Amino acid sequence: MIKLYGGAFSRASIVHWYLEELGLPYEFVLLDMKAGKHHQPDFLAINPMGKVPAIVDGDFKIWESGAILLYLAQKYGNMPASIEKQAEMIQWVLFANATLGPGIFVETSRDKETPQLLNPLNDIFSRQPFLTGEEFTVADAAVGSMLAYIPLMLKLDLSAYPAVVDYIGRIAQRPAYIKVMSNRG
């Protein structure tokens, strides 16, 4: 069984949500970050950086939310067969963590980055329900989680991006999302 290690209000919720989407059995191990449990030797053996999330799947250990999502998609999910379509999924996961998250959630860059990031996403979602087409994928877990955090964490006016708002609504109505995000921890 997969063990997911996370802290309260951490990126572990993204992995937690995706595990639910995949319907995989797992155990969620909530680390008391305030007490420094993520710096204890037993956890540092899983992630020497002392950060969450991390998973243990059998003898395999991996950390970093994007890497975990891609691993789960490749091993248990529905990664596409073609290398080009796989690269597209990887592109979106990296975009979520390296570009979208910092662009929206770093206050000093938010005003400049928001329209550059959300206008193209709005265009995509005006044509199709999910990032890569008609089906929810690992790309949606990565990008969708970042977008869904906006109304939860920021007072950012999204009225100029109605298709993004609709997408966030679609994501927020998924049973796996509701199960995890309504019980965030």
PECOR-V225969 format. One line per field, one symbol per residue. ss: DSSP state (@ for helix, = for strand, . for the rest). phi: phi as a letter, one per 20 degrees, with the letter a starting at -180 (. if undefined). burial: I if it has 9 or more other C-alpha atoms within 8 Angstrom, else O. A space follows every 10 residues. Layout:
ss->???
phi->???
burial->???
//
This chain:
ss->.=====.... .@@@@@@@@@ @@...===== ......@@@. @@@@...... ...====..= ===.@@@@@@ @@@@@..... ..@@@@@@@@ @@@@@@@@@@ @@@@@.@@@@ @@@@@@@@@@ @@@@@@@..= ..=....@@@ @@@@@@@@@@ @@@....... .@@@@@@@@@ @@..@@@@@@ @....
phi->.fdddbdfld fgfffggfgf gfmefbcede efffemffde gffffecfem ddebcccmee cbcngfffgf gfffececff ffffffffff gfffggeedf gffeeegfdg fffgffeeff fgffffdbfc gdqedfcgff fffffffffg ffdcedfdff cffffffgff ffefgffgge ffcga
burial->OIIIIIIIOI IIIIIIIIII OOOOOIOIOI IIIOOOIIOO OOIIOIIOOI OIIIIIIOOO IIIIIIIIII OIIIOOOOOO OOOOIIOOII OIIIIIIOII IIIIOIOOII OOIIOOIIIO IIIIIOOIII IOOOOIIIII IIIIIIOIII OOOOOOOOOO IIIIIOIIOO IIOOOIIIII IOOOO
//
